[in-house]
Amino acid sequence: MTLSPVNSTRTSVLPLEMEREYPILISGYGAEVIDAEGRRYLDAMSGGSMAATLGHGRNDLIEVARNQAKRISYLNNEWLTNPWAEDLARELIEVAPEGLGRARFVTGGAEANELAIRTARTYHVSRGDIQRWQIISPAQSYHGPTMETLALTGRPGLHGAFGPYLPKHLYIPPSTTRFDETGKEALDALDDALEEAGPETVSLFFCEPISAAALPAYSPPNLFWEGLAERREQYGFLIGFDEVVTGVGRTGDWFAANRLPIVPDIIATAKGLGAGYAAIGATLCQNQIYETIARKSESFSLGHTWDAAPLSCAVGLAVIETLHAEGLVEHVAYRGPRLKNELETALIKTDMVREVRGHGFLLGVEYADPRDGFSLLPRELGVAGRIDAAAERNGLLVLSTQPTGDGYAGDQSLFAPPFTTSEDELAKMIERFAASVAEVAAEVDAQLDNRPEKSSP
Ligand SMILES: Cc1ncc(COP(=O)(O)O)c(C=O)c1O
């Protein structure tokens, strides 16, 4: 077994980042993970991707998976169904926002988002509205690495070399407190996009209700959501929410949509549904969307091999039962605001910290140039990466995002621990995170003191 950290010259895996030294993690329990050299880290990112909402090494979920695998692990769902998929759909609908009465299973977030797009298009075509295909979405987002989901973000840096394969969509800029505090400019941009597309051709407005990695824990003001709902009414497009991260409890509600003054037509969710114990996602739609499609078509074709497999659905069902039995969504709702305050208090002394925001156990920290407390930090300082590296040295896993080329987002960190993290672990996470940020901020201050001028965002 390989035990020491590997880089691209010492691995047979094609790594995501060639220059990085990858620590090798071999086990985990609760909110703690252990590397091959025996070092322990607190996992403030729920497995790195925010999926491991119930922590690592849960014997009850492992037992469910083991028993299900022994009974029947896999069946394709094209010609038959199974009790675990049926029960999971019912349970999910029970906790979903009003009217979302049908669910279909896939294996992850990007697939759930793609299914949301197919559902919207099938609905319009079923109604004879065949000209509706275009999608409008906020540019600063992340919806997955498949060509369609990648195209939904308007971030050329993320598109990289794949531009020629990506379908063209319309984007609006984010209404962050930095650019558009009220949400009015985002609505104006939406109006422009609708006009550019021709509103009768628009199928879907697709977005994260509360952003995950792209703008950690940010959600536009109510004015935006209310204006979006009015435009849906006026122009007839659908609204789809990417709740791949926020769904199944992360923000202290079963779905983040419940926190907003708008009910979506379609929701895609994934990570927390399998809680890191199974690869599963789901797309939910409003009853009237299902009924329209059902009236017109005998089938809703195209699926993946592992859709609604007994193994993943049984685990999903056990995850939902655990959330209910342990009152974890309520716990996240109750504990989240205090966690945010504690993080704020720990970071307040650091000038480089501009904002701490979020809901439940999805918190975001935004950094700014300490010389004016507002401008984005110079990109070349690589602050996000340095914070993650400092945290790792201090025994903590967090995830920070680098500034984007278009200036929509600067250096930011996500803080998203498992719902089951103990009080003692939460306190240690905050302490280690604040120490890591302070360490990098002191270096940055020294570097900026030597710089003649503030660089523009
Ligand atoms: C908001 C959001 N949507 C979609 C995805 C893609 O999900 P997956 O990696 O399961 O395909 C992610 C993954 O990080 C995400 O954060």
The ligand as an ORCA input file, in Angstrom:
! r2SCAN-3c Opt
* xyz 0 1
  C     -23.678     22.995     -6.884
  C     -23.167     21.781     -7.595
  N     -23.842     21.289     -8.619
  C     -23.440     20.182     -9.283
  C     -22.272     19.530     -8.938
  C     -21.830     18.306     -9.691
  O     -22.090     17.169     -8.942
  P     -21.333     15.804     -9.249
  O     -19.895     16.054     -8.997
  O     -21.959     14.817     -8.307
  O     -21.620     15.455    -10.674
  C     -21.530     20.003     -7.853
  C     -20.288     19.315     -7.452
  O     -19.479     19.803     -6.707
  C     -21.974     21.161     -7.167
  O     -21.283     21.673     -6.140
*
